[in-house]
Amino acid sequence: MKLRLVLTGALPVALFLLPSAGGAEDWSRFRGPNGSGVSKDIGFPTQFSREQNVIWRTPVRPGKSSPILTARHIFLTAFENGKLFTQCFDRKNGRLLWERAEAPPRAEVGNVRNEPASITAVTDGENVYAFFADFGLISYAAAGNVRWKAPLGPFTNTMGLAASPILAGEFIVLLADQNDESYIAAFDRRNGEIRWKTAREEKDGWATPLVYRAPGAALQILTASRGELGAHRVEDGTRTWSHNRLSPAIVASPVLGQDTVFTFGYGNESATPFSDVLAKRDKNHDGRISPDEQGNDAFLIGIGKYEGNRDGIVTKEKWDEKQRKVLAPSVLVAVRLERDGPRELWRYEKSFVGVVPSPLLYDGVLYIIKNGGVLTAFDAETGKVVKTGRLQGALGGYSASPVAADGKIFLSSEEGKVAVLRASRDWDVLTVNDLGEGCYATPALSGGNIYLRSGEALYCFGTANRDRLVPR
């Protein structure tokens, strides 16, 4: 397996997380404050289950989006019986306060894991803003009344859109990187009116953006997508710079440490012969893969729909062209944001097979979890691996991103095994909590409590000191 580490600069010794640009210190968007996955609160339990350290448990509708919090409410999205739901729960007791549903006007093509309610909503501390690829943006007030709707799409992302909306100043910002007509757009959070829309050259991408403000500079939105790290000015959407040395497939969202961005993506180091695909899929032996032979394989469906003449059929020519586009190493890269533009500090090239979760930067160490429960810790200054190991007792697949607080790291597997680690360059597993329920959503951490969505329920885990820690 190819492995290459390249040092191209020096990283400041002190790494600090940028607070959320919206001013909210709570877990108001995907992965909390500016997508960091880190809470500054304390008192989080190490051991928890349906019987231990559980404050409340509430059944929820199906969906893979992550919980977001206000001082009093928790918001989720869901998809059931052909309807798109936005749900509001009481943060103190877990009671469902209201839910609202929309009938989607269409069904977007997507990866089997990227179902219609996989995208996490965002809140300004009062109102909630939800995005469904099958519908568009919709905003509800805390009481559940519709504030506005902004129908969008259809979209042409081969695996379905996945970037969550974010709050940036007075705007709700949405990144829609797709096969045709990619764009980033800002909507007025008061009425949903579009304030600007900027075309992008990047194609299919799935990572949620970040916000960044350099000293004395305008607020910017940082994006990681096919092959490129980029920046757009919040006030008008102007593209300010690009760094084009990323991998072709960016699923995990980037993280920011002070003025350094860490991001990784996938590439295929070798092409899969079309003959292998034919052997598996070509039932009528005509040398091509017709729509009825593609099943629910979003990759094949996307090639048929968006490559060549777009007739829905996958031929050797279309397959080979797609393989050429994704033939590249998988790369973890650190990019320093300087006055004169971005500067790459280091890169680490190695296959990150099966990695969907975003990286976690915590106390100068960068953590990456991949399927099989393999956790790798990097020195954030140098990119050198300081420890790699398996999370014994939690060796399954991983879709949820790691989160951290109070010197601990929380990692939820798709099987519902939640490993709690002592955060360190020489990390170790403190315990593995088995919920007995599948888990794809990233937990929210706030006030000493863990808010976790499983395939069946929404949980609040906490300790006996929770009355001191939970906001009223």
C-alpha positions in Angstrom: 0.0 0.0 0.0 1.3 3.4 -1.0 2.3 5.7 1.9 3.7 9.1 1.6 4.2 11.9 4.2 5.3 15.3 2.9 6.1 18.2 5.2 5.7 21.5 3.4 5.7 24.0 6.3 5.4 24.5 10.0 2.2 24.6 12.1 1.9 26.9 15.1 2.3 25.0 18.3 -0.9 26.3 19.8 -4.1 25.2 18.1 -7.4 26.7 19.0 -10.9 26.1 17.8 -12.8 29.0 16.2 -16.1 29.7 17.9 -19.3 29.5 15.8 -19.7 32.5 13.6 -23.4 32.8 14.6 -22.4 33.6 18.1 -24.0 30.4 19.5 -21.9 28.5 21.9 -24.3 25.5 21.9 -24.5 22.6 19.5 -26.5 24.5 16.8 -25.3 22.8 13.6 -23.7 19.6 12.3 -20.8 18.7 14.7 -21.5 21.7 17.0 -19.4 24.9 17.2 -18.2 25.6 13.6 -18.3 21.9 12.9 -15.5 21.1 15.3 -17.2 18.3 17.2 -15.8 19.7 20.4 -17.6 21.0 23.5 -15.9 23.0 26.3 -18.4 21.7 28.9 -17.6 19.1 31.5 -19.3 16.4 33.5 -20.1 14.0 30.6 -20.7 10.3 31.6 -18.2 7.6 30.6 -20.6 4.7 31.1 -24.2 4.8 29.8 -26.9 2.6 28.4 -30.7 2.2 28.3 -30.5 1.5 32.0 -27.5 3.5 33.2 -27.0 7.3 33.3 -30.0 7.8 31.0 -32.0 10.9 31.8 -34.6 10.2 29.1 -35.3 8.1 26.0 -37.8 9.1 23.3 -38.8 7.1 20.3 -38.1 8.9 17.0 -39.1 8.5 13.3 -36.5 7.0 10.9 -33.6 9.2 9.8 -29.9 9.6 10.0 -29.6 13.3 10.6 -27.9 14.4 13.8 -29.5 16.3 16.7 -29.0 20.0 17.1 -29.8 22.0 20.2 -31.1 25.3 21.5 -31.3 26.2 25.2 -34.7 24.5 25.4 -35.2 22.4 22.3 -33.7 19.6 20.2 -34.4 19.4 16.5 -34.3 16.4 14.2 -35.4 15.5 10.7 -36.9 12.2 9.6 -38.4 10.4 6.6 -41.4 8.0 7.0 -44.4 7.0 4.9 -43.2 9.1 2.0 -43.1 12.3 4.1 -40.2 14.6 5.2 -40.5 15.5 8.9 -39.0 18.2 11.1 -39.3 17.3 14.8 -38.9 19.4 17.9 -38.3 17.9 21.4 -38.1 19.4 24.9 -34.5 19.3 25.9 -35.3 18.8 29.5 -37.5 15.7 29.3 -37.4 14.5 25.7 -41.1 15.1 25.1 -42.0 15.6 21.4 -43.4 19.1 21.3 -44.3 19.2 17.6 -43.5 17.7 14.2 -44.3 19.1 10.8 -44.3 17.2 7.5 -43.8 18.0 3.8 -44.6 15.8 0.9 -41.5 15.6 -1.3 -42.1 16.6 -5.0 -39.5 14.0 -6.2 -37.1 11.4 -5.0 -33.4 12.2 -5.6 -30.8 9.5 -6.5 -28.6 8.8 -3.5 -26.3 6.3 -1.8 -28.2 3.7 0.3 -26.8 5.4 3.4 -27.8 8.8 2.2 -31.5 8.5 2.6 -33.9 11.6 2.4 -33.4 12.6 6.1 -29.6 12.3 6.4 -28.8 16.0 6.3 -28.6 17.8 9.6 -30.5 21.0 10.2 -29.2 24.2 11.7 -30.7 26.6 14.3 -30.1 30.2 15.2 -31.0 29.5 18.8 -34.7 29.9 18.3 -35.8 29.0 14.7 -34.8 25.8 12.8 -33.7 25.6 9.2 -33.9 22.2 7.5 -32.8 21.1 4.1 -34.1 18.1 2.2 -32.6 17.3 -1.2 -36.0 16.1 -2.3 -37.6 19.4 -1.4 -35.3 22.3 -0.6 -35.0 24.6 2.5 -37.7 25.2 5.0 -37.7 27.2 8.3 -39.9 26.7 11.3 -40.3 28.9 14.4 -39.7 27.5 17.9 -43.5 27.1 18.2 -43.7 25.0 15.0 -45.2 27.4 12.6 -43.7 27.6 9.1 -41.7 30.8 8.7 -40.8 30.3 5.0 -40.1 27.8 2.3 -37.5 27.8 -0.5 -38.1 25.0 -2.9 -34.8 23.9 -4.6 -33.6 21.3 -7.1 -33.7 18.8 -8.6 -30.1 18.0 -8.1 -27.6 15.9 -10.1 -25.3 14.5 -7.4 -24.6 10.9 -8.1 -24.8 9.9 -4.4 -27.3 12.5 -3.4 -26.5 15.8 -1.7 -25.2 15.6 1.9 -23.7 18.9 2.9 -25.7 20.4 5.8 -26.8 24.0 5.8 -24.8 26.4 8.0 -25.4 29.8 9.6 -23.1 32.6 8.5 -24.0 36.0 9.8 -27.5 36.8 8.7 -27.5 34.1 6.1 -28.3 30.4 5.8 -25.6 29.0 3.5 -26.1 25.9 1.3 -23.5 24.1 -0.7 -24.8 22.1 -3.6 -21.9 20.5 -5.4 -23.2 18.2 -8.1 -22.5 16.9 -11.6 -24.2 19.8 -13.3 -24.4 23.5 -12.2 -22.7 23.3 -8.8 -23.3 26.3 -6.6 -23.1 27.8 -3.2 -25.9 30.1 -2.1 -26.9 32.3 0.8 -30.5 32.8 1.9 -31.9 35.5 4.2 -32.7 33.7 7.4 -35.6 36.1 8.1 -37.6 35.3 4.9 -35.7 32.7 2.9 -35.0 35.0 0.0 -31.8 34.2 -1.9 -29.2 36.9 -1.4 -26.5 35.5 -3.7 -25.7 32.4 -5.6 -22.2 31.6 -6.9 -21.4 28.9 -9.5 -18.7 26.5 -8.7 -16.5 24.3 -10.9 -16.3 21.5 -8.3 -18.5 18.5 -9.1 -20.0 15.9 -6.8 -19.1 16.7 -3.1 -20.6 15.9 0.3 -18.7 17.9 3.0 -20.3 20.6 5.2 -18.6 24.0 5.0 -16.9 26.0 7.8 -16.8 29.7 8.5 -13.5 31.5 9.0 -12.4 35.1 9.7 -8.8 36.1 9.5 -7.8 39.0 11.7 -9.0 42.2 10.1 -10.6 40.4 7.2 -14.1 39.6 6.0 -16.0 36.5 7.1 -15.4 33.6 4.7 -17.0 30.2 4.0 -14.5 27.4 3.6 -15.5 24.4 1.3 -13.8 21.1 0.6 -15.0 19.3 -2.5 -13.8 17.4 -5.5 -10.1 18.1 -5.7 -10.3 21.6 -4.1 -10.3 23.5 -0.9 -11.9 26.9 -1.5 -13.2 30.1 0.1 -16.1 32.3 -0.6 -16.8 35.7 1.0 -20.0 35.6 3.1 -21.2 39.1 2.1 -21.5 38.4 -1.6 -20.3 34.8 -2.4 -17.2 35.9 -4.3 -14.6 33.1 -4.6 -11.5 34.4 -3.0 -9.0 31.5 -3.4 -8.6 27.8 -4.2 -6.2 25.1 -3.3 -6.5 22.3 -5.8 -4.5 19.3 -4.3 -7.3 17.4 -2.6 -8.6 13.9 -3.5 -11.5 13.6 -6.0 -14.1 12.4 -3.5 -14.6 14.5 -0.3 -17.3 12.9 2.0 -15.9 13.8 5.4 -16.3 17.5 6.5 -13.1 19.5 7.2 -12.2 20.9 10.6 -10.4 24.1 11.5 -7.7 24.7 14.0 -7.0 28.4 14.5 -5.9 29.2 10.9 -5.3 25.7 9.6 -7.8 23.5 7.8 -7.6 19.7 8.0 -9.4 17.7 5.4 -9.3 14.3 3.7 -10.8 12.5 0.8 -10.8 9.4 -1.3 -9.3 8.3 -4.6 -8.9 4.9 -6.3 -5.2 3.9 -6.6 -6.1 1.4 -9.3 -9.0 1.1 -11.7 -11.6 -1.6 -11.5 -11.8 -3.4 -14.9 -15.2 -3.2 -16.5 -15.1 -7.0 -17.0 -15.4 -7.4 -13.2 -18.6 -5.2 -13.3 -20.0 -7.2 -16.2 -19.4 -10.5 -14.4 -21.5 -9.3 -11.5 -24.2 -7.3 -13.2 -24.6 -8.2 -16.9 -27.4 -10.7 -16.6 -28.3 -10.7 -20.4 -24.6 -10.8 -21.4 -24.9 -7.9 -23.9 -21.6 -6.2 -22.7 -23.2 -3.3 -20.9 -25.2 -2.5 -17.7 -28.7 -1.4 -18.4 -30.8 0.4 -15.7 -32.6 -2.8 -14.7 -29.3 -4.4 -14.0 -27.9 -1.6 -11.9 -30.2 -2.3 -8.9 -29.8 0.4 -6.2 -26.1 1.0 -6.9 -25.9 4.8 -6.9 -22.4 4.8 -8.4 -23.6 2.8 -11.5 -26.8 4.8 -11.8 -24.8 8.0 -11.7 -22.5 6.9 -14.4 -25.4 6.0 -16.6 -27.2 9.3 -16.0 -24.3 11.7 -16.1 -21.5 10.3 -18.2 -21.3 10.3 -22.0 -24.7 10.5 -23.8 -26.6 10.1 -20.4 -28.9 7.4 -21.7 -28.8 5.6 -18.4 -26.8 2.7 -19.7 -23.3 2.0 -18.4 -20.8 1.0 -21.2 -17.1 0.3 -21.1 -16.4 3.8 -22.4 -18.4 5.5 -19.7 -17.0 3.2 -17.0 -13.4 3.8 -18.0 -14.0 7.6 -18.2 -15.4 7.6 -14.6 -12.5 5.5 -13.4 -10.0 8.0 -14.9 -11.7 10.8 -12.9 -11.4 9.1 -9.6 -7.9 7.6 -10.1 -5.9 9.4 -7.4 -4.4 8.7 -4.0 -6.5 9.2 -0.8 -5.1 12.2 1.0 -5.2 13.8 4.5 -3.9 17.3 4.1 -3.3 20.3 6.4 -3.5 23.8 4.8 -2.5 27.0 6.5 -4.6 30.1 5.7 -2.2 33.0 5.3 -2.6 36.6 4.2 -1.1 35.8 0.8 -3.3 32.7 0.3 -3.4 29.1 1.4 -0.2 27.2 2.0 0.0 23.4 2.4 1.8 22.3 5.5 1.8 18.6 5.2 0.0 15.7 3.5 -0.4 12.0 4.4 -1.3 9.7 1.6 -2.8 6.3 2.4 -6.0 4.5 1.6 -8.8 5.5 4.0 -11.2 2.7 2.9 -14.7 3.1 4.2 -14.1 6.4 5.9 -17.2 8.6 6.1 -16.7 10.3 9.6 -15.1 13.7 9.7 -11.8 14.1 11.5 -11.6 15.4 15.1 -9.0 17.9 16.2 -8.6 17.9 20.0 -5.7 19.3 22.1 -3.3 19.3 19.2 -4.1 15.7 18.1 -6.0 14.9 14.9 -8.1 11.7 15.1 -9.6 9.7 12.2 -11.8 6.6 12.6 -12.6 4.2 9.8 -14.5 1.0 9.3 -13.4 -1.9 11.5 -13.0 0.4 14.4 -9.5 1.5 13.3 -8.5 4.8 15.0 -5.4 6.8 13.9 -4.1 9.7 15.8 -1.8 12.3 14.1 0.4 15.0 15.5 -1.5 18.1 14.1 1.8 20.0 13.8 3.7 17.5 11.6 1.2 15.0 10.3 3.1 12.1 11.8 1.1 9.2 13.0 1.4 8.9 16.8 -0.8 5.9 17.3 -3.0 3.5 15.3 -5.2 0.8 16.9 -8.5 -0.9 16.9 -11.3 -0.1 19.3 -11.8 -3.5 20.8 -15.5 -4.1 21.4 -16.5 -1.6 18.7 -15.1 -3.0 15.4 -18.0 -2.4 13.1 -18.7 0.2 10.5 -18.6 3.9 11.2 -20.8 6.7 9.8 -21.1 9.0 12.8 -18.3 11.5 13.3 -16.2 11.5 16.6 -16.9 14.2 19.2 -15.0 15.2 22.3 -15.3 17.0 25.6 -13.8 17.0 29.1 -10.7 15.0 28.0 -12.8 12.2 26.4 -13.6 11.2 22.9 -16.9 9.6 21.9 -17.2 7.3 18.9 -20.5 5.7 17.8 -20.4 2.7 15.5 -23.2 1.7 13.1 -23.9 -1.2 15.4 -24.6 1.1 18.3 -21.4 0.5 20.2 -20.3 3.8 21.7 -16.6 3.8 22.6 -15.3 6.4 25.1 -11.6 7.1 24.9 -9.2 9.0 27.1 -8.0 11.7 24.7 -4.2 11.6 24.3 -1.5 11.0 21.7 -1.4 7.6 23.4 -5.2 7.3 23.5 -6.8 4.3 25.2 -10.4 2.9 25.4 -12.0 3.6 28.8 -15.2 1.7 28.0 -17.6 0.6 25.2 -21.3 1.2 25.8 -23.6 -1.1 23.8 -27.0 0.5 23.0 -28.2 -2.5 21.1 -29.5 -0.2 18.4 -27.9 1.0 15.1 -26.4 4.5 15.1 -25.5 6.7 12.1 -26.0 10.1 13.6 -23.3 12.2 15.3 -24.0 12.8 19.0 -24.4 16.3 20.4 -22.5 17.3 23.6 -23.7 20.1 25.8 -24.0 20.9 29.5 -22.5 17.6 30.6 -25.2 15.6 28.7 -24.8 13.4 25.6 -27.7 13.7 23.1 -27.6 10.6 20.8 -29.9 9.5 18.1 -30.1 5.8 17.4 -32.1 4.0 14.8 -34.9 3.8 17.3 -34.7 6.6 19.7 -33.3 9.9 20.9 -31.3 9.6 24.1 -30.1 12.1 26.7 -27.3 10.6 28.8 -26.0 12.4 31.9 -24.8 12.1 35.5 -26.3 12.9 38.9 -24.9 16.4 38.5 -27.0 17.2 35.5 -29.2 19.7 37.2 -26.2 21.9 37.6 -25.1 21.4 34.0 -28.2 21.4 31.8 -29.5 24.9 30.7 -33.0 25.8 31.9 
